[in-house]
Amino acid sequence: MADIKNPANQINIEISDEVGEGIYSNLAIITHSPAEFIVDFVKMMPGVPKAKVKSRIILTPQHAKRLYKALKENVAKYEAMHGEIKDSEGDIPYNFPTPIAQA
């Protein structure tokens, strides 16, 4: 992890205006193989039987685990500030069938 107090270890990250606007997603579908994790971010609309993948991110297993740890840490920080995030017990919105992950 880079030491943000030492400018020699800082990374300059740029983001374009288009990417900075973001893409809304209310469903993520995760599949994997021995070599990679694939996360498809989907935008589903009520009453519409078809949904489109809006973005696909492909990660190495090592990076997927780092992302998992970072998300876990950030969810804990969020809940410490704003209260517990209520989970819908794994229910997928809009009765969307999920694919079976295969290795």
N, C-alpha and C positions, 0 to 999 in steps of 0.2 A: 504494500500500500504506500502511496506517495506521501511524503512528509510535506504538508501544506505550509509549514512554517519556513521551510527551506526552499527559496525560489528555484534553486538548481534542480529540485526534484518535482517541480510542478509540471503539469501537462496542460498545454493550451488547447482547449476543445472548442471548436466552432460549430454553430448550428445555423443552417439556412433558414430563411423566413418561412418557407414552405414546410419544412420539417418541424420548426418551432411551433407552428399552429397546431400540430398534433392531429391524431385521428381518433375519433370516439369508437370505443369497443365495449360491448357488454357481454362478450363471451370469448373465452380463450380455449382453444383446443390444442392439447399437447400430445405429440407422438414422439417416438424415439426409436433409434437403432443403436447398435453398439458404438457407432461413431459420432452420433449427433442427436440433439433434441431439436424438434421443430415446434415452434409456437405460432399458431395461426390466430390472429386477432380478428374477430368477426363482429359485425354490427347487425343486430337483429331488430326488426320492427314488429310491434304487435299487429297481428292479423295478416302478416305477410308470410306466406309459406316458404319463401326463398330468401336466403341470406348470402352475403358475399364476404369473402375474406378480404379485409381491408389492408392487412399487413402481415407478412410472414418473417419471423426471425429464426435463424438457424444458429444454434449454439453448440460448442463442444460440451461433452459431459462435465468437464471441469468448470467451464464458465456457467453452465446451468446450475451447478451446485453453489457457486459464488452468488449468482443471482437469487437463488432460493434463500441463502443466508441473509443477503441484503434486504430482501423483501420481508423476511421474518423480523429482522431488527427494526425496519421502518414501520411495519404494522404495529409492533410493540410501542414504539415512540408515539405513533399517531393515537393509539388507544390510551396511552398515559395522559395525553393532552385533551382528548375529545371523548373519551369513554369507549366502551367495547363496541366493536363493529358486529352487528347482528348477522349471523350466518343463516342462510336459508336451508341448512342441512343438505347441501349438495344438489338441491333442485336446480335443474337447468331451466331458464326462462323460456316460455313460449312452446313447451313440449318439443324441444329440438333434440333429435336423436344424436348421440355422441358416438364417434368411431371408437373402435377398440384399439388401444395402443399395442403395437407390435414391435418386437425387437428384431 
